[in-house]
Amino acid sequence: QVQLVESGGGLVQPGGSLRLSCAASGTIFSIYTMAWYRQAPGKQRELVAHITRSGGVMYKDSVKGRFTISRDNAKRTMYLQMNNLKPEDTAVYYCNAPNAPMDWGQGTQVTVSS
């Protein structure tokens, strides 16, 4: 059974940084394009960034230059380095495979506030 576990969230001041991790089990992680999503209170879940199995990346315009997505296929783990965080980045962050959706994990809360 596929399981996705997100971690690394927390409370940070504007301008701060966090590194999120997404650990996958029960699947051949390396074959999938993987993505980070986020859902803010009262809003729909949105795609933040994705990374193909070969390392090609795409970012939502509002996070370009601040967020970096990466993956370690040997560890079945994907990362999201988030720098210069803004209050509007506050959300629960999730990972999944956009082309082969798996059961959603519990997400990790990111709160950007002074």
Secondary structure as a PSIPRED ss2 file (coil, helix, strand):
# PSIPRED VFORMAT (PSIPRED V4.0)

   1 Q C   1.000  0.000  0.000
   2 V C   1.000  0.000  0.000
   3 Q E   0.000  0.000  1.000
   4 L E   0.000  0.000  1.000
   5 V E   0.000  0.000  1.000
   6 E E   0.000  0.000  1.000
   7 S E   0.000  0.000  1.000
   8 G C   1.000  0.000  0.000
   9 G C   1.000  0.000  0.000
  10 G E   0.000  0.000  1.000
  11 L E   0.000  0.000  1.000
  12 V E   0.000  0.000  1.000
  13 Q C   1.000  0.000  0.000
  14 P C   1.000  0.000  0.000
  15 G C   1.000  0.000  0.000
  16 G C   1.000  0.000  0.000
  17 S C   1.000  0.000  0.000
  18 L E   0.000  0.000  1.000
  19 R E   0.000  0.000  1.000
  20 L E   0.000  0.000  1.000
  21 S E   0.000  0.000  1.000
  22 C E   0.000  0.000  1.000
  23 A E   0.000  0.000  1.000
  24 A E   0.000  0.000  1.000
  25 S E   0.000  0.000  1.000
  26 G C   1.000  0.000  0.000
  27 T C   1.000  0.000  0.000
  28 I C   1.000  0.000  0.000
  29 F H   0.000  1.000  0.000
  30 S H   0.000  1.000  0.000
  31 I H   0.000  1.000  0.000
  32 Y C   1.000  0.000  0.000
  33 T C   1.000  0.000  0.000
  34 M E   0.000  0.000  1.000
  35 A E   0.000  0.000  1.000
  36 W E   0.000  0.000  1.000
  37 Y E   0.000  0.000  1.000
  38 R E   0.000  0.000  1.000
  39 Q E   0.000  0.000  1.000
  40 A C   1.000  0.000  0.000
  41 P C   1.000  0.000  0.000
  42 G C   1.000  0.000  0.000
  43 K C   1.000  0.000  0.000
  44 Q C   1.000  0.000  0.000
  45 R C   1.000  0.000  0.000
  46 E E   0.000  0.000  1.000
  47 L E   0.000  0.000  1.000
  48 V E   0.000  0.000  1.000
  49 A E   0.000  0.000  1.000
  50 H E   0.000  0.000  1.000
  51 I E   0.000  0.000  1.000
  52 T C   1.000  0.000  0.000
  53 R C   1.000  0.000  0.000
  54 S C   1.000  0.000  0.000
  55 G C   1.000  0.000  0.000
  56 G C   1.000  0.000  0.000
  57 V E   0.000  0.000  1.000
  58 M E   0.000  0.000  1.000
  59 Y E   0.000  0.000  1.000
  60 K C   1.000  0.000  0.000
  61 D H   0.000  1.000  0.000
  62 S H   0.000  1.000  0.000
  63 V H   0.000  1.000  0.000
  64 K C   1.000  0.000  0.000
  65 G C   1.000  0.000  0.000
  66 R C   1.000  0.000  0.000
  67 F E   0.000  0.000  1.000
  68 T E   0.000  0.000  1.000
  69 I E   0.000  0.000  1.000
  70 S E   0.000  0.000  1.000
  71 R E   0.000  0.000  1.000
  72 D E   0.000  0.000  1.000
  73 N H   0.000  1.000  0.000
  74 A H   0.000  1.000  0.000
  75 K H   0.000  1.000  0.000
  76 R C   1.000  0.000  0.000
  77 T E   0.000  0.000  1.000
  78 M E   0.000  0.000  1.000
  79 Y E   0.000  0.000  1.000
  80 L E   0.000  0.000  1.000
  81 Q E   0.000  0.000  1.000
  82 M E   0.000  0.000  1.000
  83 N C   1.000  0.000  0.000
  84 N C   1.000  0.000  0.000
  85 L C   1.000  0.000  0.000
  86 K C   1.000  0.000  0.000
  87 P H   0.000  1.000  0.000
  88 E H   0.000  1.000  0.000
  89 D H   0.000  1.000  0.000
  90 T C   1.000  0.000  0.000
  91 A E   0.000  0.000  1.000
  92 V E   0.000  0.000  1.000
  93 Y E   0.000  0.000  1.000
  94 Y E   0.000  0.000  1.000
  95 C E   0.000  0.000  1.000
  96 N E   0.000  0.000  1.000
  97 A C   1.000  0.000  0.000
  98 P C   1.000  0.000  0.000
  99 N C   1.000  0.000  0.000
 100 A C   1.000  0.000  0.000
 101 P C   1.000  0.000  0.000
 102 M C   1.000  0.000  0.000
 103 D C   1.000  0.000  0.000
 104 W C   1.000  0.000  0.000
 105 G C   1.000  0.000  0.000
 106 Q C   1.000  0.000  0.000
 107 G C   1.000  0.000  0.000
 108 T E   0.000  0.000  1.000
 109 Q E   0.000  0.000  1.000
 110 V E   0.000  0.000  1.000
 111 T E   0.000  0.000  1.000
 112 V E   0.000  0.000  1.000
 113 S C   1.000  0.000  0.000
 114 S C   1.000  0.000  0.000
